[in-house]
């Protein structure tokens, strides 16, 4: 349990560690806001594809084996990024790192196999807490390293060392009592899903610079729609699909799926916008001119509360039910983002917003993990967790692309920095996403039936 939680936390760190570094990356690599945003977005995009693929591999070949493979990918990607001197090489490293994101659903599958039923909610909550723990440590660690070093590469070397520690710990302690099931991987499904995501995110990210009504952008949106439609058709006809579409849309899991996607959008939207906002010089009319370290510390309340709340939420989930806890967490998340739309002139505004964000995401994420699998046969836990992680990564990927597009679209002529309107729109969109997540959690989650009425997905 401890080995799985440590590995999951290290994996999440690589996602958030780049966020405080975006302004430094932009200056050192001499690229624009849109280009540098891909250092965050591309890892999320790869994670969205790798999560169901590696989850399927976990069912086929054993979850322990795939967990160790994920740690190897994280180590290799960190080394490549640590050696990078150009944006393309850095993006290659981030692509390889992105494959490690599947650690979380794989770990949940292992935990469900080793813990007794009465401790399952707490165990799943602990793994879910690593999303907050890893995100927070990644932000602060990145800030501390940046404060006392120049450049950005040291962050990735530290990540490489942590990945090596996770790999060594996993080799010694990780166990998987569930025997491999065998089967065949759905490579066409993975290719189609990747194609749909790449075209969608490229259209969102480049819409402002290429023109939203241009043939290239409209073509990308059309291609994305076609690829996703073909992907759904292929998955429905594949004996062993990458993503079980019936599971994704089943009334017992659709509430968790949509809520997870929207909360991923809200969390990483806030986490990508807030560090850039506070690092903006006050001479721009907003922002506080914070250092990279200070930007990480601004998000520390959110990180600490996500950790504490996730670990302590098991009893609340048992008393209220997972859908209600998700809805409460989503509502608090929406209020936190809305706060920065209404008021963002003072340091206390950001700290108050991050405090509410930590409470909300901590509650919602810990309960989402339970909500995603409580109507699913134990043998399909890995697949269900993978689907839930997939949609969360999709939401996070879209949030990075949308944030970059909003900021790039609100840079006044002749100015180097976005106007405050871009940030207000970004925080406003994340607030709306969180509110809709609360509606879906209650509206669909409570209609899925009890744990006994499980959905038996086809094999």
N, C-alpha and C positions, 0 to 999 in steps of 0.2 A: 504493500500500500504506500509506504513512504517512498520507495524507489520510483513508483509510477507517478506520484505527486511531484517529486523533485524533477523528474524528466519532463513532465508536462509544463511545469513552471518555467524551466529553461527554454523550452520550445516557444512559449508565448513571449518570452523576453525579446527574441529576435524580431518579433512583429513591432513592438513598441519602441525599441531602442533607437530606431532611426528617426522617430518623430521629432524629438528636440533638435536633431542634427540637420533638419531640412534646410534652414537658412545657411548653415555652414557648408553643406553639400552644394547648395546653389552657387555660393561664392567660390569655393575651391575648385569645383568642376566647371565653372563658367557656363552654367545652363540656366534656363528659365524656370519659373514656378511650375509650369505644366510638365516639363521634362523631369525635374527632380522629384515630382510627386510619384513617378513610377517606381522609385526605390521602395516606396511603401506599398503601392497598389499591386505591383507585379508579384510580390510575395503572397499577398492575399489571393490573387487570382490563381496562382499555382496551387495554393493550399486548398482552394475551392474544388479543384479537380483531383488533387492528390488525396483528399480526405475520403471520398467514397471509394476511390480506387484502392488505397491502402487498407481501408476497412474491409473491403472485399477480399484482398489478399490475406488479411488477418484471419478471416473465416476459412480461407482455402489452405493456407500454409502454417497458421498458428500466429496468435497475436504477439507473443513474446518475440518471435523472429522479426515481425514487421516493426515492432517498437524499436528493436536494436537497429534495424535498417534505417529507421527515421532518424535516430541519433547520429548515425554515420553520415546521412545527408546533411544534417545540421552542421556537423563538424567540417565536412568538405566545403559546403557553401560559405561558412565563416572564414575559412582559410582563403578561398578565392576572393571574397570581399575585402579581406585584410590586405591582400596584395594589389588591389585595384588602384589604378591611377587615372582611369577614364570612366565615364558613366556606363558605356556598354559592358565593360568588364565587371563593374559593380553590380549591374543588373543581372549578369550571369550568376554571380554569387548569390544574389537575392532569389533567383529562380530556384537554385539548388536548395537553399535554406527553406523555401516555401514547401518543399515536399515533407518537411518534418512536422507540419501542422496536424497530420493525422494522428499524432501521439495522443491527443485528448480522447477521441472516440475509442481508440484501441485500449487506452488505459481504463476507460469506463467499462469496456467489455471484460477486461481482466478482473476488475474490482467486483463486478457482478458475479463472477465465477468463484471468488474466494471468500466473500463476506456472507454471513447469515442474513436472512431477510430483515430481521429487526435492526441491523446496522447498515442496511443497504443505502437508505436515504442519506445518512451521514457520510458514508463513503463516497457516494456520487457527488454530494455537496462539496467534499474535500477536493476531489479532482476538479470540479467546476470552479472552486475557489482559486485554483491555480491561474485561471484566466485573469483575475484581478491581481493576484500576487505577482505573477510574471510580468504583467503589463506595468505595474507600479515599480517593481525593481528595475525593469528595463529602462523606464523613463529616468529614474533617479541615478542609476548606474551610468547611463549615457551622459547625464549632466555632470556627474562627479568627474568622470574621465575627461570630458571636454573642458572642464574648468582647469585642469592641471596638465593638459597636453594640447598640442596643436593638431589640426587635421581631424580625421574621422576614423582612421584605420585601427587605432588601439581598441575601440569599442568592439570591433569584429574579432580581434585576437582574444579579448576577454571572453567573448561568446564561444570561440573555438575551445578555450580551456574548460568552460562550463559544459559544453557539449561532450567533451572527452570524459569529464566527471560523470555525466548522466549515462554515457555509454558503459563506463566501467561499473557503475552502481547497478545498472540494469542487468549486465552480464552476471553479476554475483547474486542479486536478490530477486529479480523478477521471475515469477512463475505463472503459468497459464494452465489451469486444470482442464480447459475445454479442448478436446482433441480437434485437429484440423479436419475440415469437411471435404476438402478437395474441390474440384470444379475447374472452370475456365474463366480467365479474366475477360472483361468486356472492353477491349481496346477501342473498337469503333465508337462505343458510347463515350469513352474518355476523350477521344479526338473531337467528336462533335460538340461535347460540352465545352471543351477548351476553345474551340472555334467560336461558339456563340458568345462566350464571355469576353474573349479578346476583342471581337468586333464591337460588342456593346460598350466596353470600357474605353476603347480607343475613340469611339464616336463621342462619348460624353466628355472625355478629357480634351480632345482636339476641336470640339464644336465651336468654341469661341474663336480660335485662331484660323480655322479653315472656313468658318461661316456655317451657322446652323442649317441654312437652306441650301448649302452647296451640294453638288452631286456626290462628292466623296462622303460627306457625313450622312446624307440620306441613303446612300448605297450601303454604308456600314450598318446603319440601323435596320435596313431591309435584310441584309445578309444575316445579321444576328437573329432576326425573327425567323427567317427560313431555317437557319441551323438549329435553333431551339425546337422548332416544330418537327424537323426531321429527327432530332435527338429523341424527343418524346415518342415518336412513332417507332423508332428503332428499339428503344428501351421496352416498349410494350410487346414487341415481337421477339425479344431476346430471352432465351430460357434462363440465363443467369445474368440479369442486367446490372450495370454499374450502379444505378439508382432505381429502386423499386418505386415506380410511379404510383402504383396503388397504395403503397405505404406513405408516400409523400402527400397524397391527396386524401387519404382515409380520414373520416371525420374525427377519429380518435387521436390523430397526429397532426392534422392540418393546422390546428390552433398553435401547437408548439412550433411547427415549421415557419409559419408566417411571423409569429411573434419573435422567433429567433433571428430571422432575417432582418426585421425592423430594429430589433435591439442591437444587433451587430452594426447596423447602419448608424444608430444613435450613439453607441459607445465610441466607436472609432471615428465617427464624425466629430464628436466633442474632443477626443484625444488628439486628433490631427489639427483641429482649428485652434484649440486653446494655447498650445505652446507657441505657435506662430503669432497669435494675438498678443500674448504677454511679452514676446521678444521684440515687437514693433517699437521703435523709438517714440517717445512721447511727442516729439516734434511733428509726427504725422497726424496729431490730433486725437490719438487714442493709443492704447498700449502702454507698457511700463518700462520698456527698454531692458527687459530682464536678460540675464545671461542664460546659457544653455542649462547650467545647474539650477538656477532659480526657476526656469521654466519647468524642469522636472519636479521641483519642490512644490510648485503650484498644484500639481496633480497628485501630490502625495496623500492628501486627505481621501481622495477617491480610491486610491490604491489600498490604503490601510483599511478603509471601511469595507471594500469589496472582500478583502481577506477575512476580516472578523465576521461580517454578516453571513458570508457563504458558509463558513465553518459552523456557525450557530443556528443555521436556518432549518436544520433537519426537523426539530420539534415543531416549528411553525408550519412546515409543510404537512406534517402528519395531522395537525389540528385543523388547518384551514383548507387543505388540498392544494396541490401544485398549481392549478390554473389561477386560483385566487392570489397566491403569493406572486406569481409572474405578473398578474395585473397590477398589484400594489407596487411592485418594483418598477414596472414600466411607467406607471403614473408619476412616481418620484423622479424617474429619469427625465420624463417630459418637462416637469416643473424645473428641474435643474438647468436644462437647455434653454427654456423660456426665460429664466432669470437673466441670462446673458443677452437676450434680445432686448429686454426691458431696461436693464441697468448693467453697465460694464465699465463705469468710470473709476471705480475704486478697487483696490486689491481685495477688499473683503467681498466684493461681488463675485470675483473668480473663486475665492476660497469657499464661499457659501455654496456656489453652484457645484463645485467639485465634491463637496461634502454630500450633497443630495444625490449627485451622480453615483458616488460610491455606495450609498445606501440602496439606491434603486437597482443598479446593475448587480450588486451582491445578492440581493433577494431574487431578482429575476433569473439570473444565470444558474444559480444553484437549483431553483425549482424547475427551470426549463429542462435540465438533464433528466430529472425524474419524469416530468410531463411527457418527454419524447419517447420513453421506453415503457411506461407503466401499462400500456395497452398492447404490448408486443411480446411475443413468445421469447423466453430467455435465449433460445438459440439464435434469435435475430437481433439481439441487443447491439452487436457491433454494427450491423447494417442500419438500424434505427438511429444509433448515436452518430454514425457517419452522415446520414441524411440531415440530421439536425445541425451538425457541424458544417456541412456543405452550405446550407442556406444562411447560417451565420456568417461564414466566410464570404458568401456572395454579397450579403448586406454590407460587410466591412469593405469589400472591394469597391462596391458602388459608392460608398461614402467617401473613400479617398479620391475617386475620380470626380465626384460631384464637388467636393471641397476645392479641388484644384481648378475646376472649371469656373466656380463662383468667384474665387479670388482673382483668377486671370481675367475674368470678364468685368471686373470692377477696379481695374487699374486706370486712373485718370490719365488723359493724354500728357505725355512728358513726365509722368511720375514713375517712380521705381517700385512703389508699394501700393497694395490694394487699398481702396477706401474702406471705411468701417461698415459700409452697407453690405459688402461681400460677406463679412463675418456675421452680420445680423441675419442675413438670409440663410447662411449655413446653419447657424444655431436654431433658427426658426424651423428649417426643414427637419432637423434631427428631433426637435420637440414634437412635431406632427407625427413623425415616424413612431416615436415612443407611445404617443397617445393611441394610435391605431393598433399597436402591438397589444396594449391593454384590452382593447375591445375584442380582438381575435382570441386572446388567451381565455377570456371568460365566455365569449360567445360560442366558441367551438370546443374548448378544452373540457368544459363541463358536460358536453354532450357525447363524450367518447365512451362513457360507461366506466365501470369500475375496473380494477386490475384484473378481475376474473374474465371480463369480456375482451379478451385480447384479439388483436388482428393477426390472422395467420397469412402472412405474405407468401405468395407462391415462390417456389425455389427455382 
